C-alpha cells in the first residue's frame, strides 16, 4: 500500500491509496474457488487467530465422588456460549493488517475487522463466579446450622432435614439447570442436620465444633491453593481411584452401622474420620478441576451454581470427618 503508484499494474482503491497488482479484485477473483460466490482473497497470514473449537466432552474429570458423568452432563446441559466471530468468505486481510471486503464491484475497507467483539446475551462460566457461589452456600449452611445449634433442635428434625437434603441433592444432580434454586435449599437442609450433629459433639467435648469449622475452611482453602499450583493433577486414574475408594468406604460404613462393629473407638475414627477426610479432599480436587475445565469450555454461567453445589457436598464431608477426628472417634 502506498500514497502514490509504484509502477505498472498498481491500482487505487476507494480510500485513495495505491495497492500492488496481485491484490487487485480481478486478480483475487481469478484465483478464488469456482464454487465460491465471492472472492476468498489471499490466504490469511501465519499466526492469524483461529476460530475457537467447540468444547469436547472430557472423561478426565467429574464432580464429588469422582463421577465423570456429572461433568459430561454439565457440558450437555450448559452448552458453550457464542463463539468469537470469524472472517466472512468475501473478506481479505492484507499484509499491512487491514481487512477489506469485496461487495461484487469494489473493495471496502473494514476498520474494525472480524475480530470486533460479538454481542451475546449469555455470560460465560468463571472460576470466580463458581467459588463465590460456593462460599455463599457455605455461609447459608453455617447460619442455618448456628440457628439449629442454638435452638437445640431434636434428632427428629435432623432426620427429616437429612431425608429432604438427600432428595434435593439427587434432584439437583439429575437436573443441573435447577441448581440456582436447589443448591440453596440443599444448603439449608444440610445446615439443619449439621447444627444438630454439632450440638451432640459440643455436649460431649469442648472446642470440637469451632475447631471443625476452622479446620474445614483451612482444608478447602488449602486444597484450592494446591490445585492452583499444579502439585496435584486430576487425571483419569485419579478419578477412577476416588470412585473405587468411595464405593469401598460406603460398603464398610454400611456394614459397621448395621452390625455396630467398630463404630466407636479407633475403628470409627479411622473409617468415619481419617478415611472420610481423605475421600473428601480427593473430591475437592476433582471439583476444583471441574471448575477450571468448565471455564475453559466456555459453558453457560448458570453452571456455576451446580459447581458450587458439588463443592458444598465435599466441604460438608470435610466438616463431618473433622468432627469425628476432633471428637476422638465419638
N, C-alpha and C positions, 0 to 999 in steps of 0.2 A: 504494500500500500504506500502511495506517495501523493504529494500535493501536485506533482507535475508528471507528465508522461515520461517513461523511462525508455521508450523505444517502440518499434512496430508491434502492434497487437495489444498494447495496453489500452484499457477501457475505463471510462469514467462512470461511476455509479451515481445514484440519487443523492449521496452525501457529498458529491463534488470531489471525491477522492479518486485517484487512479489506481487500478489493480492490474496484476500481471495477466497475460493471455490465458494461462491454464485455469484461472478462476472465473473466466467469462461464462455466463449462463449457458451459452451454446455449447461450450466445451464440456461443462459439467454435465449437461443433459445428455450429451452424446455418450458419456461413459456410464450412465446410470443403467440400472437393470431394465430390461424391456417390459417387465411386468409392473414396474413402479409407476404410479400415476404422475409423480413429480420427481424432481431430481433428488437423489440421495446425497449428492455432493461428495467431496473428498472424505477419505477415512478419518475418523476422529483421531487426534494426536495421541501418542502413547502417554498414559498417565491420566487420561480423562476419567472422571468419576464414573463408576459403573452403577447401574441401577441396582438397588438392594434386592436380594433374593428372598423369596418367601421363607418364613420360618419352617424349619424341618423338625418334625416330631422327634424328640430325642429320647433315648432309652437309658440315659445315664444319670437321671436324677428323678426325684419324686417328692413326696411330702412326708409328713410324720409317719412313722412306722415303716419308712423305706418303700413306699408304694410308688412304683413307676406309673401306675395307672392314673394317679391324681395329676401328674404333670401333663401326661398326654391328653387327659380330659380337659385340662386348662387351655391348651392350645386349640382344641376343638370348640370349646365354649366361648373363649375370648380370642377371636382371630386377630392377626396383626393389623395395625392401623394402615391408613392410606400410605402407599409407597411414595418416595420422593419423585418429582416429575422428571421425565426423560425427554430428549430432543425428538420432535416430530421428524418424519422421513424427509420433509422438504426443507429442513434446517441444515446449515453448513457452518462449521466453525473454522475460521481462517487461522493461519499460523500466528497472527498477532493476538489471537484470543477472542476476537469479535465474532458474534453469531449473526448470520444472515438467513432470511427466509425467502424462498422463491415462490411468488404468487402466481406464476404462469406467464408473466410478462416482464417482470422486473424484480430485482433483488431488493429486499427491505432490511435495513439494519435493525437488529433486536438488542437494544442496550442491556436489558436485564438477563437475556438468555434463558434457557430452560431450567437453570438452577435456582430460579426465584422460588421462595418458599410456597408450598402448596397450602391452600386453606383447607382445614379439616375441622369437623365438629367433635371429634373424639380425642381424648387425651391418652397418652401412652403410659404404660406401666413404668413406674420408677421404684428403685430400691428405697429411696427416702419415703415415698408415699406408703409403701408396704410396712416399713418399720414404724412410721408414725402411727399407723392404724393398729399395729400390734401393741405399741405402747398404750394407746387409748383403750384397747380391750383389756390389757393388763390392769390399767387403772380402774376400770369398771369392776373387774373381778375383785380387786383389792378393797374398793369402797363397799361393795355389797358384802364381801367377806367380813369386813370390820363391823358392819351392822349386825350380821348374823352372830359374830363373836361376842359383841357386847350384849345383844339380846338373848344370848344363851339359848338358841333355838333347839328344839328337840331332834332326836335321831330320826323321827318320822318325817319331819320337814326335810332333812338332809336326804332321806331315801327318795322322797318324791322329786326333789330337785335333781338328784342323780339320774333317775329314770328320764326326767324331762331333758336333762342335758345330753344324755345318750341319744335320745330321739332327735333332738335338734342337731346334734353333731352328725348323725348319719344322714339326715336330710340335707345338711349343708354339703357333705361330701358328695352326694349324688346330684345336688343342684347348686353348683358353684355360683350361678347367676343370682341366687337369693342370699349370698353371703353378706351383703350390706345390711340385711335385716337379721339373718340367722346368727351371724357371728356375735353381735352384741347380746342377743338372747342367750347364746351359749355361755358368754362371759358372766351373765347374771346368774345362771343356773350353777355354774362352777363356783362362783363366789359364795353362794349359799352353802354348797357342800363343803368347800374349804374352810369356811368360817366355823361350821360345826366341828369338823375334824380338828381344826386348830385349837378350839376350846378344850377338846379332850386332851390334847397333848399339853396344853398350858396348865391344866389341872393336875397333871402328873409330873411336871418338871418346869422349872423356871427358865426363862430366856430362850426356850425352844423355838417359839413362833417368830420372835424378832430375828433370831439367827437364821432361820429358814428363809425369811423374806429377803434379808440382805444377801444371803448366800445365793438365792435364786437370781437376783439381779446381777450379782457378780458372775455367776456361771454363764448366763445368757450373754452378757456383755463380753465376757472372755472368749466364748465360742465365736461370736461375731468378729472379734479382733483377730483371732487366729485364722478364721476363714479368709479375712481380707488380706492377711499376709501371705496366704497360699501355702502355709505349713502343712495343712491337711487338705488333700484333694479328694473330692467326692467322685469316685469312679463307679463304673457299673458293678465292680466287685464289692465296693464299699456298701452300695445299696443292697446287694444280694445278701451280704453278711448281716447287715442290720435287720433285714426281713426275717432271715432264719433265726437270728437271736431273739427277735420279738416273739415268734411262734413258740420257740422252746421255752422262753421265760413265761409266756402265758400259760402253757401247759403245766409247768411246775407250780405256778401260783394257784391254778385251779385245784390241783391235787392237794396242795398244802391247805387251802381254805376248806375243802371238802373233808379232809381227814383230820385237820387240826394239827398235823405233824409239822413241827419246826416253825410255826408262825411266830412265836415269841422267841426271845433269846438270840443267839448267834445266827441261827438259820434264817430267821425273819430279817435280821439286819443285813445279811449278805444278799438275800434274794430281793426283798422289798425295798432295801436301801441301796446298797452298792451296785448290784446288777441293774436295778431300775434306773439309777442315776446314769450309768454308762449308756444305757439304751436311750435315755432322754437326750444326752449330749450328742450321740450319733444322729438322732432325729433332727436336732437343731442344725447340725452341719448340713444335712440333706435339705432342710427347709431354706437355709441361707443360700445354698447353691441354687435352689429353685428360684429364689428372688433374682439372682444375677442372670440366670438363663431366661427368665421371663422378661426382664428388662431388655436383654439383647434381642429377644424375639420381637419386641415391639408390640406386645399384645395390649388389649384394651385396659385402661386404668381400673375398671371395675374389678379386675382380678386381684387388686391389692388387698381387698377385704378377705378373699379366700386365702391368700398367702398369709395374712395376719392371723387368720383363724388357725392355720396349721402351726404357726409359731406359738400361739397361745396354748395349743394342746401340748406341745413339747415342754413349754415353760411350766405348765401345771404338773407334768411328770417330774420335772426337776424339784419343784416345791415339795411334792409328796415324798420323794426319795430323801430329801434333806430333813424333813420332819422325822422320818424313821431313823435316819442316822443320828441326828442330834438328840432324839428321844431315846437313844441307846437300845433300839430294837423293840420298843414298846408298841 
